[in-house]
Amino acid sequence: MVKRLILDQNENMYRILCCFKNFNQYKYLIIWFIFLFFFQAPHFVCAQSTKNLRFGFYNLENFFDTEVDSTLDYNAFTPDGEQRWTLSRYITKRNNVFKAIVSMGKDTPLTLIGFCEVENESVLFDLIARTPLKALDYRIVHFESPDRRGIDVGLIYRKTMLTLIVARPIPVKDTNDVSFLTRDILFASFLHNDSDTVYVYVNHWPSRYGGQLESVKKRLLAATTLRQHVDSVLNARPFAKIVVMGDFNDTPLDESIIYGLKAFSPEFIYSTDQLIHLFTSPDELGYEGTLKHQHSWQIFDQIMISQHLYYAKEGLHFRRGSARIFAPSFLLMDDERHLGKKLYRTYTGPTYLGGFSDHLPVFIDLEWTP
């Protein structure tokens, strides 16, 4: 509570200084916020019926607060840290995330969105309580993970659309290496319309640091951990409606997804327990990838669903053709070195750009039919 009060006071002072010293620089952002809050937010609240739900995922690229975490050796994202992470940069980051979320839900406000690379619950609270997202009555699901950098997965959901039943972290452990630490998988189940239960998994699998082949075993471990939990749900409820989302640090065609998680595009499904992968065809997704390495785009950020959610005709079901990589122009910038476009990031190495993220968000739409 003290931390949030201090942040409020500092943020208010920062806003006042912006208004008096740099009004010309910020006037368009201020005008846009006022318009959105007074005209758009009420429209969002009324526009979405319980028959349409949009689920998304977004890697937020180091969404840290500015506080020193005494429990970690990693404190680069602090005012005195190597990234010079100041209050003004934090507020810019938070407002950028807000802008992306609102834009993703321009026609259908996001019912639920999963995140990775968030430091703690506090940054998610700021996002839903200190921006016009407050009008949409979001709630937070978050648990601290054992990641060495202190980054976690989490989600926010609209209380008016979903009722939380249960939530818990699923640890990813290597019994042969007790020093192995990575992000937990977030599991949560929700009730919709007092009739349909949807099971959600939010993932951020181990990175390719050290090389793809050298690190693939770590992602296979995450895949098998997730698969075992999905199997436990399907064994108890064969017609369970499941949504798996995340940054998997692998493509839909990599070993961890195909053999570990058993997720395939609909035309290659041959067993009732397999997940249907909705992000295998870039031509149908609106953009060629979710992140760019040199000249090559890859789809690391993905959403998969259970077969019953895909094929169901009644209750909650997937709306065909709705899977999208969200790539508006403001999330991108010109790539002068490799041509085309690249991500408008917060940082590139140690250089601060003030952008959004080094990943593009993704989403799908679900429908409810009586």
N, C-alpha and C positions, 0 to 999 in steps of 0.2 A: 504493500500500500504506500509506504514512504517513497519507494523507488518510482512508482507511477505518479505520485504527487510532484516529485522533483521534475520528472519528465514533462508533466503538464506545465509547470511554471517555466521551465526552460523553453519549451516549445512556444508558449504564449509570448515570451519575450522575443524569441526569434521571429515570430510572425509580425510583431509590432515593428521590429527593425526593418523587416522586409517592406512593410507598407510605407514607412517613412523614408527609408534610404534608397530602396531599389524598386519603387513602385512600377516603373516602366518595364523592368525586367520580369516582374511577376504578375502584371495586371491581367494578362490573358488567362493565366492559370486561375487567378482569383475569380475572374468573371465566369470561367468554365465551371468552377466548383459551385458558384452561386446558382448558375443555371441548372446544373445537374441536381443539386440538393432540393431546390424549390419546385422544379418542373419535371425532372426525369424520375427522381426517386419515388414519388407517389405513383407515377405511372407504372413503374416496375412492380410495386406492391400489388397493384390491381390487375396488371396485365396477365400474370401467369396463373392459370387455373391448375387445379390438382391433377389435371389430365396430362400435363406436359412437364417433364423434369429434365434438366440439363446437368450432366455430371462431367466435371473437368479435372484436369491435372496440370500442375505447373511447377517446374523446378525454378526456384526463386533466386538462385545464384547468391549464396552467402547473405541471407537475410538475418543479419546480426543486429542486436542493439549496441549501444556504445559502452556498456559496462564491462569492467574487468571481471572475468570469471575465475575466482581463486582456485577452483577445482580442476582447471585445465592448464596445460603448458602453452596452449595455443590462444593467444590474445592479440592476433594481428588486427582484428576489427575493433579497435578502440582508438580514441583520439591520439594517444601516444604510440600506438602500434604501427607496424610497418605500412599498413594501408591507410593510416591517417583518417580513420572512420569517425567523423565528427557528427554532431547532432544535425547539422544542416544536410549532410549527405544521407544520414539515416532517414530524415523526413522526406527527402527527395525520393529515396528508394521506396518508402512506404506508399507515397502518393503515386509513384509509377506502378506499383503492384495493383493498387486500387483502380487506376485507369485501365489497366489490362483486363482486370476482372469485370469491370463494368462494360467494357467493349465486347468481351466474350459473350456477355449476356444481354446484348442490346435488344435482341428480339425475344429471347427467352432467358430471363435472369437465372444465373446458376443456382441450382438447388443444392448442390454439393460440389466442392472442389478440394482435391487433395494436393498437398504441397510436399516438397522436399527441400533440403538446405535451409531450414528455419532453425534459429538458435534455441528458442524457447517459446513457452506459451505467451509471454509478454508481448512479443512482436506480433503475434496473431491477434491478441487483444487490441493492440493499437490499431491494427488494420480494420477490425470490424467495429470498433467503438469510437475511433477518432477520425474517421472518414465518413462520407455519406453512405457507405455500406451499412451504417447503423440503422438506416431506415428499413433494411431488409431482414432484420432480426436474426442474424447468424449466431450460431453457437460453435464452440471449439471442441475438438477431440485431439488431445496431444499427450504424449508420454515422453519423458527424457530417455534418450538412447545412449549406449556406451561408446558412441563414435569418438575418436580421439580429438577431432576438431570441434566437437560439441554441436554438430548439426543433426537435426531430427527430421522425421516425417510428421505430418499432422493433417488435419482437414477442418473445414468449416462447413456447416450445413444450415439450411433454413428451418427454424423451429416450426414454422407454420406449415411446412411441407413434409417433414420427416420427424418421427419420434425415435429418439435413441433408445435401443433396447439394452445393448451391452457393448463395451469397448475394452480392448486390452492389447498390449504389445506382444508380438511373437518374436522371441529372440532368435537370432541366427548364430549358432555356435558350432565350432569345430572341436569335436571331442579329442582330436589328436593334437590340437594347438590351443592351449588355454590363453595364449597371448593374442589370439585373433579377435578383433573387435570391429563391429560394423553396426550400421543402423538396424534397429528392430523393424519388423513389418508391422504396420498398424492394421488391426482388425476391428471392424465395427459393424453391428447389425442395426437396421432401422425398420420401423413400421411405417407404411404409407397407406393412407385412407382407411386405417384400422383393419386392413385386410391382407396386404401384401408385405412380406418381409424381404428386404434386400440386404445382401451381405457384401461388405466393401473391404478390400485390401489395398493399402497404400504402401508402395515400395520405393526404396532407393538402394539398389543392389551395389555391391563393391565395384569400384572404378577399374579402368584398364591401366591404372598406374603401374609401370614396370613392364607393360606389354600385354597385348590381348591374350596371347597363348599362355603367358606366365600367370595371368590372373583369372583365367576362365574357371578354374576349380572353385574359386571363391563365389563366383556367380552361380555355378552349378549347386553349390551348397545352399545358397539363398533360394534357388529354384526348387530344390527338393524339399526344403523346409516349408515353403509356401504350398507346394503340391500336396504334402502330407496333411496340411491343415484344410485345404480345399476338399481333399478326399474325405476327411472326417465329417465335414458339413454335408457332402453329397451322400455319404453312407447313411447318415441320419435322416436326410431329407433329399431324396433323389431328384426332386423337382425344384431344388433351391435356385433362387435367382441371385447370381453372384456377379460382382463387378471387380475386376482386378486392374489396378492402374499404377503407374509409376514411371520412374526413370530407371530402366533396367541395365543401362550401360552395355547393352547388346542390341542387335537388330532382331526383327521378327524371324529371321532365317538362321540365327545362331543357335548353337548347341543347347545353351541354357534354356532357351524358350521352347524349342522343338522337343528335345529329349528330356529336359529337366521338368519343365512346367507342363508340357504336352498341350501346347496351344497352336492351332492351325487355322488357316482361312477356311470358310465354310465348305468349299468344294473338296477339301482334303480330310474332312472329319470321317473317321471310321469306327469310333468307339464312343459310347454315351458319356464317358467321364471326361472326355477331352474338352478344353476350353476353345471357344471361337475367337480367333484373333481378328480384330476390326481394323488393324493398321498395317496390313501387308502390301497394299497397293497404293503407292504415292500418287498415281494419276487420279485416284478417286478421293483423295484426302484434302485437296486444295493447295498443297505445297509439297515440295520434294523431300523434306526432312524436318527434324526438330532441332538439329544442331549441325554445325558445319566445322569440318576439320580440313584446313587448307582449302582445296577446291571442291571437296566432296561433302554432300549432305547425307546424313544418316538419320534413321528413325529410332532413337533410343527411348523416347517418351511414348508410351503405348497404353491402350486400354483393351482388355479382353473380357469376355462375359461367358457365363454358362449357357449351355444349349437351350435350356428351358426359357431363359430370358430372351434369347434370340428368336426362338420359334413360337413362343406363346402368342395366342390370339386374344386372350382375355387377361384382365388384370394388368400388371406392369409388364411391358415388353419393349424391346429395342425398336426404334424407328429406323427402318432400312434407309441406308444412304446418308445417315446423319453424322457419321464419324468424320471429324475434321481436325486438321492441323491449323491452328489459328495464327495467321501470318499477316496482320495489317501492316501498312507501311511504317507506322511509328515504332514497331518492334525491330525494324531492320535498318541497315545503312549500306551505303555503297562499299563494295569490296574492291579497292583499287589494286590490290596485289593479285588476287585470284579471280577477279572479275565477278560480275553478278552482284548478289547481295550477301551480307553476313549479318549476324546478330548485333543489335545495338545493346551492348553489355554494360554492366555497372563498372567493371574493370576489365582491362586487357593486360594481364600481368600486373605490374605495380602501378600502371597508368589508369587514373580515374577518368571514366568517360561520362558517367552520370546517366547511363541508360537503364534498361529494364532487366535483362537476364541473358545468359549464354545459351538458353534453350527457348524454344517456342512452346506454348501451351497446347493442349489437345482437349477435345471434348466429344461427347456423344449425347444424343437425345433419347429419352425413354418416354413412352406414352402409357396412359392408363385407360383401359377399355372396360366398362362394366360387364 
